[in-house]
Amino acid sequence: MGPLFSMFDTKTRDEAAITAQIAKLDAALKPLNDLLRPGKYAVGDSLTTADVWLAPLRYMLEGLMSFSGRTDLLDGHTALHAYRDVAQKDPNLGQIWREMDEGLKVFMASRAAAAASGS
């Protein structure tokens, strides 16, 4: 995902490179999606360490979709797409999600202020 954020954060986008990187991301997400069951935790019906890893990853995918405008990135990954609701409804994962969201808002505000000041 990291390279994609950089590719979208430029005045001149290389659409061919973006398409190739999205294809890599899609290929990497497929096995993960195939392991998940829609509406369930990462492994079974209870919170595990796998969820502690997966929730921030899913949050970053949400951010990438928003930042890039490519809201279809998870269209072929229904279980991973649905995991957002699992993460947000669980008290512990929901806390992680909210903290990441708060941090992102602070970062984006700082970035906007820097852009406005010409830094």
C-alpha positions in Angstrom: 0.0 0.0 0.0 2.8 2.4 0.8 3.9 2.9 -2.8 0.3 3.6 -3.8 -0.1 6.4 -1.3 3.0 8.0 -2.9 1.8 7.4 -6.4 -1.5 9.2 -5.7 0.2 12.0 -3.8 1.7 13.8 -6.7 0.6 16.4 -9.2 1.5 14.2 -12.2 0.3 10.6 -11.8 1.7 7.7 -13.7 -1.5 5.8 -14.4 0.3 2.8 -15.8 2.4 2.4 -12.6 -0.7 2.9 -10.4 -2.6 0.2 -12.4 0.4 -2.2 -12.0 0.7 -1.5 -8.2 -3.1 -1.9 -7.7 -2.8 -5.3 -9.5 0.0 -6.3 -7.0 -2.1 -5.2 -4.1 -5.2 -7.0 -5.4 -3.1 -10.2 -5.8 -1.7 -9.9 -2.3 -5.2 -9.3 -0.8 -6.8 -12.3 -2.5 -5.3 -15.0 -0.2 -6.0 -12.9 2.9 -9.6 -12.4 1.7 -9.9 -16.2 1.0 -9.0 -16.9 4.7 -11.7 -14.7 6.1 -15.4 -15.3 6.6 -17.6 -12.3 6.1 -18.7 -10.7 9.3 -16.3 -12.8 11.5 -13.1 -12.2 13.3 -9.8 -13.0 11.5 -9.6 -16.5 13.0 -12.9 -18.0 14.1 -15.5 -16.3 16.3 -13.3 -14.5 18.9 -10.6 -11.8 19.0 -7.1 -13.1 18.4 -3.7 -11.6 17.7 -4.5 -11.9 14.0 -7.2 -9.3 14.5 -4.7 -6.9 16.1 -2.7 -7.1 12.9 -5.6 -7.1 10.5 -7.6 -4.1 11.9 -4.9 -1.5 11.2 -4.3 -3.0 7.8 -8.0 -2.8 7.0 -8.0 0.8 8.3 -5.1 1.7 6.0 -7.0 0.2 3.0 -10.0 2.4 4.0 -7.6 5.4 3.9 -6.1 4.4 0.6 -9.6 4.2 -1.0 -10.5 7.6 0.4 -7.2 9.2 -0.5 -7.0 7.8 -4.0 -10.7 8.1 -4.8 -10.6 4.4 -5.8 -13.4 3.2 -3.7 -13.6 -0.1 -5.6 -10.3 -1.5 -4.4 -12.0 -4.1 -2.2 -14.9 -4.9 -4.6 -13.4 -8.4 -5.3 -12.6 -9.0 -1.6 -16.0 -9.2 0.1 -14.8 -10.7 3.4 -12.0 -8.1 3.8 -14.4 -5.4 2.9 -16.9 -6.6 5.5 -14.1 -6.8 8.1 -14.4 -3.0 8.6 -17.7 -3.6 10.5 -16.2 -6.3 12.6 -13.3 -4.1 13.6 -15.5 -1.1 14.3 -18.0 -3.1 16.4 -15.5 -4.8 18.6 -14.7 -2.6 21.6 -10.9 -3.2 21.4 -10.5 -3.1 17.7 -12.9 -0.1 17.5 -10.7 1.7 19.9 -7.7 1.1 17.6 -9.8 2.2 14.6 -10.8 5.5 16.4 -7.3 6.2 17.6 -5.9 5.7 14.1 -8.7 8.0 12.7 -7.9 10.7 15.2 -4.2 10.5 14.3 -5.0 10.7 10.6 -7.1 13.8 11.2 -4.3 15.5 13.0 -1.8 14.5 10.3 -4.1 15.8 7.5 -4.7 19.1 9.3 -0.9 19.5 9.7 -0.4 18.7 6.1 -3.0 21.1 5.0 -1.5 23.9 7.2 1.9 23.2 5.7 0.6 23.4 2.2 -1.2 26.6 2.9 1.9 28.2 4.3 4.0 27.0 1.3 6.2 24.7 3.3 
